[in-house]
Amino acid sequence: MKAPIVLISALLLALATPVWAEVSRDDAAAAAQKSSGGRVLAVEKTQHNGQAVWRVKVLTPQGEIRIVLVDAANGRTF
């Protein structure tokens, strides 16, 4: 009888933890590099519309400077 209680408790604990994970500076740089095909020049954490994002400055293969925002919670670029 003790095993099912432990199993259920562990499952409930796993479900109670946040789904999002903090995206690291390196992961943000890699995501921006992948989406732009350019070379990462700088990465800084900031806020955009009230959410934490990584602001990644990239030099594109065409020689243009581009800013790529990476969601700090899920790693999506925009």
N, CA, C and O atoms as CSV, one atom per row, in Angstrom:
chain,resi,resn,atom,element,x,y,z
A,1,MET,N,N,0.819,-1.195,0.000
A,1,MET,CA,C,0.000,0.000,0.000
A,1,MET,C,C,0.864,1.262,0.000
A,1,MET,O,O,0.445,2.313,-0.485
A,2,LYS,N,N,2.071,1.144,0.548
A,2,LYS,CA,C,2.949,2.304,0.633
A,2,LYS,C,C,3.498,2.715,-0.737
A,2,LYS,O,O,3.661,3.906,-1.001
A,3,ALA,N,N,3.784,1.748,-1.608
A,3,ALA,CA,C,4.353,2.035,-2.928
A,3,ALA,C,C,3.441,2.918,-3.780
A,3,ALA,O,O,3.927,3.879,-4.375
A,4,PRO,N,N,2.138,2.633,-3.863
A,4,PRO,CA,C,1.277,3.515,-4.665
A,4,PRO,C,C,1.226,4.949,-4.126
A,4,PRO,O,O,1.145,5.900,-4.904
A,5,ILE,N,N,1.271,5.102,-2.828
A,5,ILE,CA,C,1.246,6.450,-2.241
A,5,ILE,C,C,2.515,7.202,-2.613
A,5,ILE,O,O,2.465,8.384,-2.950
A,6,VAL,N,N,3.652,6.517,-2.551
A,6,VAL,CA,C,4.923,7.137,-2.925
A,6,VAL,C,C,4.913,7.498,-4.402
A,6,VAL,O,O,5.347,8.589,-4.772
A,7,LEU,N,N,4.433,6.615,-5.236
A,7,LEU,CA,C,4.366,6.856,-6.678
A,7,LEU,C,C,3.454,8.036,-7.003
A,7,LEU,O,O,3.809,8.901,-7.803
A,8,ILE,N,N,2.296,8.064,-6.386
A,8,ILE,CA,C,1.357,9.175,-6.610
A,8,ILE,C,C,1.948,10.488,-6.112
A,8,ILE,O,O,1.792,11.522,-6.762
A,9,SER,N,N,2.621,10.457,-4.974
A,9,SER,CA,C,3.251,11.668,-4.435
A,9,SER,C,C,4.332,12.180,-5.370
A,9,SER,O,O,4.428,13.382,-5.618
A,10,ALA,N,N,5.138,11.278,-5.885
A,10,ALA,CA,C,6.203,11.670,-6.812
A,10,ALA,C,C,5.613,12.260,-8.086
A,10,ALA,O,O,6.129,13.250,-8.605
A,11,LEU,N,N,4.547,11.672,-8.592
A,11,LEU,CA,C,3.892,12.179,-9.790
A,11,LEU,C,C,3.320,13.573,-9.556
A,11,LEU,O,O,3.481,14.461,-10.393
A,12,LEU,N,N,2.660,13.764,-8.435
A,12,LEU,CA,C,2.104,15.079,-8.117
A,12,LEU,C,C,3.200,16.129,-7.950
A,12,LEU,O,O,3.025,17.276,-8.363
A,13,LEU,N,N,4.310,15.756,-7.359
A,13,LEU,CA,C,5.431,16.677,-7.204
A,13,LEU,C,C,6.006,17.064,-8.556
A,13,LEU,O,O,6.329,18.231,-8.781
A,14,ALA,N,N,6.135,16.108,-9.452
A,14,ALA,CA,C,6.650,16.389,-10.794
A,14,ALA,C,C,5.719,17.316,-11.560
A,14,ALA,O,O,6.179,18.195,-12.288
A,15,LEU,N,N,4.432,17.129,-11.403
A,15,LEU,CA,C,3.466,17.979,-12.086
A,15,LEU,C,C,3.393,19.375,-11.489
A,15,LEU,O,O,2.975,20.315,-12.165
A,16,ALA,N,N,3.791,19.524,-10.245
A,16,ALA,CA,C,3.721,20.822,-9.580
A,16,ALA,C,C,4.902,21.718,-9.922
A,16,ALA,O,O,4.833,22.926,-9.699
A,17,THR,N,N,5.976,21.162,-10.454
A,17,THR,CA,C,7.138,21.978,-10.800
A,17,THR,C,C,6.833,22.780,-12.056
A,17,THR,O,O,6.035,22.334,-12.881
A,18,PRO,N,N,7.438,23.942,-12.227
A,18,PRO,CA,C,7.169,24.764,-13.400
A,18,PRO,C,C,7.536,24.037,-14.691
A,18,PRO,O,O,8.524,23.306,-14.749
A,19,VAL,N,N,6.730,24.250,-15.710
A,19,VAL,CA,C,6.973,23.629,-17.005
A,19,VAL,C,C,8.135,24.311,-17.716
A,19,VAL,O,O,8.910,23.649,-18.405
A,20,TRP,N,N,8.265,25.626,-17.557
A,20,TRP,CA,C,9.317,26.359,-18.251
A,20,TRP,C,C,10.657,26.155,-17.576
A,20,TRP,O,O,10.743,25.858,-16.385
A,21,ALA,N,N,11.656,26.317,-18.339
A,21,ALA,CA,C,13.022,26.250,-17.820
A,21,ALA,C,C,13.755,27.484,-18.301
A,21,ALA,O,O,13.570,27.925,-19.435
A,22,GLU,N,N,14.554,28.020,-17.470
A,22,GLU,CA,C,15.324,29.209,-17.826
A,22,GLU,C,C,16.307,28.871,-18.937
A,22,GLU,O,O,17.108,27.945,-18.805
A,23,VAL,N,N,16.245,29.621,-20.030
A,23,VAL,CA,C,17.146,29.427,-21.159
A,23,VAL,C,C,18.462,30.129,-20.836
A,23,VAL,O,O,18.462,31.291,-20.429
A,24,SER,N,N,19.567,29.442,-21.012
A,24,SER,CA,C,20.877,30.019,-20.705
A,24,SER,C,C,21.314,31.006,-21.780
A,24,SER,O,O,20.761,31.032,-22.879
A,25,ARG,N,N,22.306,31.807,-21.451
A,25,ARG,CA,C,22.886,32.764,-22.398
A,25,ARG,C,C,23.406,32.022,-23.635
A,25,ARG,O,O,23.186,32.465,-24.762
A,26,ASP,N,N,24.087,30.905,-23.427
A,26,ASP,CA,C,24.636,30.133,-24.539
A,26,ASP,C,C,23.533,29.549,-25.416
A,26,ASP,O,O,23.648,29.541,-26.641
A,27,ASP,N,N,22.460,29.058,-24.783
A,27,ASP,CA,C,21.334,28.513,-25.553
A,27,ASP,C,C,20.660,29.610,-26.379
A,27,ASP,O,O,20.261,29.379,-27.520
A,28,ALA,N,N,20.536,30.798,-25.800
A,28,ALA,CA,C,19.937,31.929,-26.521
A,28,ALA,C,C,20.806,32.319,-27.711
A,28,ALA,O,O,20.293,32.581,-28.798
A,29,ALA,N,N,22.111,32.357,-27.508
A,29,ALA,CA,C,23.033,32.683,-28.601
A,29,ALA,C,C,22.929,31.648,-29.718
A,29,ALA,O,O,22.917,32.002,-30.897
A,30,ALA,N,N,22.853,30.379,-29.348
A,30,ALA,CA,C,22.738,29.314,-30.348
A,30,ALA,C,C,21.425,29.418,-31.124
A,30,ALA,O,O,21.407,29.214,-32.338
A,31,ALA,N,N,20.336,29.731,-30.437
A,31,ALA,CA,C,19.033,29.868,-31.099
A,31,ALA,C,C,19.046,31.037,-32.077
A,31,ALA,O,O,18.527,30.928,-33.188
A,32,ALA,N,N,19.645,32.165,-31.663
A,32,ALA,CA,C,19.718,33.339,-32.532
A,32,ALA,C,C,20.610,33.066,-33.736
A,32,ALA,O,O,20.294,33.473,-34.854
A,33,GLN,N,N,21.718,32.381,-33.508
A,33,GLN,CA,C,22.638,32.053,-34.601
A,33,GLN,C,C,21.945,31.134,-35.609
A,33,GLN,O,O,22.075,31.313,-36.820
A,34,LYS,N,N,21.217,30.163,-35.099
A,34,LYS,CA,C,20.515,29.217,-35.967
A,34,LYS,C,C,19.436,29.916,-36.789
A,34,LYS,O,O,19.281,29.631,-37.976
A,35,SER,N,N,18.689,30.828,-36.167
A,35,SER,CA,C,17.593,31.494,-36.876
A,35,SER,C,C,18.078,32.541,-37.880
A,35,SER,O,O,17.387,32.824,-38.859
A,36,SER,N,N,19.260,33.117,-37.647
A,36,SER,CA,C,19.745,34.178,-38.524
A,36,SER,C,C,20.840,33.721,-39.476
A,36,SER,O,O,21.044,34.326,-40.528
A,37,GLY,N,N,21.540,32.663,-39.113
A,37,GLY,CA,C,22.663,32.206,-39.921
A,37,GLY,C,C,23.895,33.082,-39.786
A,37,GLY,O,O,24.864,32.932,-40.530
A,38,GLY,N,N,23.848,34.003,-38.821
A,38,GLY,CA,C,24.943,34.953,-38.655
A,38,GLY,C,C,25.842,34.641,-37.482
A,38,GLY,O,O,25.760,33.574,-36.874
A,39,ARG,N,N,26.712,35.605,-37.175
A,39,ARG,CA,C,27.664,35.471,-36.069
A,39,ARG,C,C,27.174,36.319,-34.894
A,39,ARG,O,O,26.847,37.494,-35.063
A,40,VAL,N,N,27.124,35.726,-33.721
A,40,VAL,CA,C,26.643,36.416,-32.525
A,40,VAL,C,C,27.716,37.398,-32.054
A,40,VAL,O,O,28.881,37.040,-31.885
A,41,LEU,N,N,27.292,38.637,-31.849
A,41,LEU,CA,C,28.200,39.686,-31.381
A,41,LEU,C,C,28.037,39.982,-29.898
A,41,LEU,O,O,29.019,40.250,-29.205
A,42,ALA,N,N,26.794,39.935,-29.404
A,42,ALA,CA,C,26.533,40.273,-27.996
A,42,ALA,C,C,25.215,39.652,-27.554
A,42,ALA,O,O,24.304,39.455,-28.358
A,43,VAL,N,N,25.130,39.348,-26.258
A,43,VAL,CA,C,23.914,38.781,-25.675
A,43,VAL,C,C,23.680,39.468,-24.335
A,43,VAL,O,O,24.586,39.553,-23.506
A,44,GLU,N,N,22.462,39.956,-24.128
A,44,GLU,CA,C,22.121,40.547,-22.832
A,44,GLU,C,C,20.679,40.220,-22.488
A,44,GLU,O,O,19.830,40.090,-23.370
A,45,LYS,N,N,20.417,40.090,-21.209
A,45,LYS,CA,C,19.067,39.786,-20.736
A,45,LYS,C,C,18.333,41.103,-20.493
A,45,LYS,O,O,18.888,42.047,-19.930
A,46,THR,N,N,17.075,41.144,-20.931
A,46,THR,CA,C,16.281,42.357,-20.784
A,46,THR,C,C,14.798,41.966,-20.718
A,46,THR,O,O,14.462,40.784,-20.646
A,47,GLN,N,N,13.934,42.957,-20.743
A,47,GLN,CA,C,12.487,42.762,-20.730
A,47,GLN,C,C,11.910,43.242,-22.054
A,47,GLN,O,O,12.364,44.244,-22.608
A,48,HIS,N,N,10.915,42.531,-22.559
A,48,HIS,CA,C,10.192,42.935,-23.763
A,48,HIS,C,C,8.721,42.635,-23.529
A,48,HIS,O,O,8.332,41.479,-23.360
A,49,ASN,N,N,7.912,43.676,-23.519
A,49,ASN,CA,C,6.468,43.528,-23.247
A,49,ASN,C,C,6.212,42.773,-21.945
A,49,ASN,O,O,5.295,41.955,-21.862
A,50,GLY,N,N,7.024,43.052,-20.940
A,50,GLY,CA,C,6.820,42.477,-19.625
A,50,GLY,C,C,7.340,41.060,-19.436
A,50,GLY,O,O,7.106,40.454,-18.390
A,51,GLN,N,N,8.035,40.526,-20.417
A,51,GLN,CA,C,8.578,39.184,-20.254
A,51,GLN,C,C,10.097,39.210,-20.414
A,51,GLN,O,O,10.648,40.046,-21.130
A,52,ALA,N,N,10.746,38.292,-19.744
A,52,ALA,CA,C,12.203,38.202,-19.809
A,52,ALA,C,C,12.623,37.626,-21.155
A,52,ALA,O,O,12.116,36.593,-21.594
A,53,VAL,N,N,13.555,38.313,-21.796
A,53,VAL,CA,C,14.081,37.857,-23.081
A,53,VAL,C,C,15.589,38.055,-23.107
A,53,VAL,O,O,16.144,38.857,-22.356
A,54,TRP,N,N,16.229,37.313,-23.980
A,54,TRP,CA,C,17.624,37.550,-24.309
A,54,TRP,C,C,17.639,38.378,-25.577
A,54,TRP,O,O,16.990,38.020,-26.560
A,55,ARG,N,N,18.372,39.483,-25.567
A,55,ARG,CA,C,18.543,40.343,-26.739
A,55,ARG,C,C,19.897,39.981,-27.338
A,55,ARG,O,O,20.945,40.221,-26.738
A,56,VAL,N,N,19.852,39.397,-28.533
A,56,VAL,CA,C,21.076,38.893,-29.158
A,56,VAL,C,C,21.373,39.729,-30.403
A,56,VAL,O,O,20.547,39.820,-31.311
A,57,LYS,N,N,22.549,40.332,-30.434
A,57,LYS,CA,C,22.988,41.106,-31.590
A,57,LYS,C,C,23.775,40.171,-32.495
A,57,LYS,O,O,24.715,39.505,-32.060
A,58,VAL,N,N,23.372,40.132,-33.774
A,58,VAL,CA,C,23.950,39.189,-34.727
A,58,VAL,C,C,24.429,39.941,-35.963
A,58,VAL,O,O,23.782,40.887,-36.414
A,59,LEU,N,N,25.564,39.514,-36.506
A,59,LEU,CA,C,26.062,40.006,-37.790
A,59,LEU,C,C,25.676,38.964,-38.832
A,59,LEU,O,O,26.179,37.841,-38.806
A,60,THR,N,N,24.778,39.336,-39.756
A,60,THR,CA,C,24.294,38.383,-40.749
A,60,THR,C,C,25.365,38.130,-41.817
A,60,THR,O,O,26.321,38.897,-41.935
A,61,PRO,N,N,25.203,37.062,-42.586
A,61,PRO,CA,C,26.152,36.798,-43.677
A,61,PRO,C,C,26.185,37.919,-44.722
A,61,PRO,O,O,27.164,38.052,-45.457
A,62,GLN,N,N,25.123,38.723,-44.790
A,62,GLN,CA,C,25.069,39.858,-45.717
A,62,GLN,C,C,25.748,41.103,-45.148
A,62,GLN,O,O,25.795,42.141,-45.808
A,63,GLY,N,N,26.269,41.003,-43.933
A,63,GLY,CA,C,26.968,42.123,-43.307
A,63,GLY,C,C,26.071,43.075,-42.541
A,63,GLY,O,O,26.514,44.160,-42.165
A,64,GLU,N,N,24.831,42.703,-42.300
A,64,GLU,CA,C,23.891,43.549,-41.570
A,64,GLU,C,C,23.882,43.170,-40.095
A,64,GLU,O,O,24.071,42.007,-39.738
A,65,ILE,N,N,23.660,44.164,-39.248
A,65,ILE,CA,C,23.474,43.916,-37.823
A,65,ILE,C,C,21.983,43.678,-37.593
A,65,ILE,O,O,21.145,44.468,-38.028
A,66,ARG,N,N,21.669,42.602,-36.918
A,66,ARG,CA,C,20.277,42.251,-36.647
A,66,ARG,C,C,20.131,41.935,-35.165
A,66,ARG,O,O,21.023,41.335,-34.565
A,67,ILE,N,N,19.017,42.335,-34.579
A,67,ILE,CA,C,18.695,42.004,-33.192
A,67,ILE,C,C,17.674,40.874,-33.199
A,67,ILE,O,O,16.619,40.978,-33.826
A,68,VAL,N,N,17.997,39.800,-32.499
A,68,VAL,CA,C,17.093,38.666,-32.368
A,68,VAL,C,C,16.712,38.560,-30.896
A,68,VAL,O,O,17.586,38.515,-30.031
A,69,LEU,N,N,15.427,38.520,-30.611
A,69,LEU,CA,C,14.954,38.341,-29.241
A,69,LEU,C,C,14.644,36.865,-29.025
A,69,LEU,O,O,13.995,36.226,-29.853
A,70,VAL,N,N,15.118,36.336,-27.902
A,70,VAL,CA,C,14.898,34.934,-27.565
A,70,VAL,C,C,14.174,34.890,-26.233
A,70,VAL,O,O,14.658,35.428,-25.238
A,71,ASP,N,N,13.016,34.248,-26.214
A,71,ASP,CA,C,12.237,34.121,-24.986
A,71,ASP,C,C,13.074,33.368,-23.941
A,71,ASP,O,O,13.529,32.253,-24.193
A,72,ALA,N,N,13.271,33.977,-22.782
A,72,ALA,CA,C,14.112,33.391,-21.737
A,72,ALA,C,C,13.473,32.178,-21.078
A,72,ALA,O,O,14.156,31.413,-20.398
A,73,ALA,N,N,12.167,31.992,-21.271
A,73,ALA,CA,C,11.489,30.859,-20.662
A,73,ALA,C,C,11.489,29.622,-21.549
A,73,ALA,O,O,11.639,28.500,-21.065
A,74,ASN,N,N,11.317,29.836,-22.866
A,74,ASN,CA,C,11.153,28.665,-23.742
A,74,ASN,C,C,12.136,28.595,-24.908
A,74,ASN,O,O,12.175,27.582,-25.607
A,75,GLY,N,N,12.930,29.642,-25.137
A,75,GLY,CA,C,13.939,29.617,-26.194
A,75,GLY,C,C,13.447,29.962,-27.569
A,75,GLY,O,O,14.209,29.872,-28.531
A,76,ARG,N,N,12.185,30.360,-27.701
A,76,ARG,CA,C,11.659,30.736,-29.017
A,76,ARG,C,C,12.210,32.080,-29.443
A,76,ARG,O,O,12.338,32.992,-28.627
A,77,THR,N,N,12.535,32.205,-30.718
A,77,THR,CA,C,13.034,33.485,-31.242
A,77,THR,C,C,11.886,34.283,-31.828
A,77,THR,O,O,10.897,33.737,-32.317
A,78,PHE,N,N,12.055,35.603,-31.760
A,78,PHE,CA,C,11.099,36.503,-32.414
A,78,PHE,C,C,11.763,37.828,-32.674
A,78,PHE,O,O,11.136,38.736,-33.220
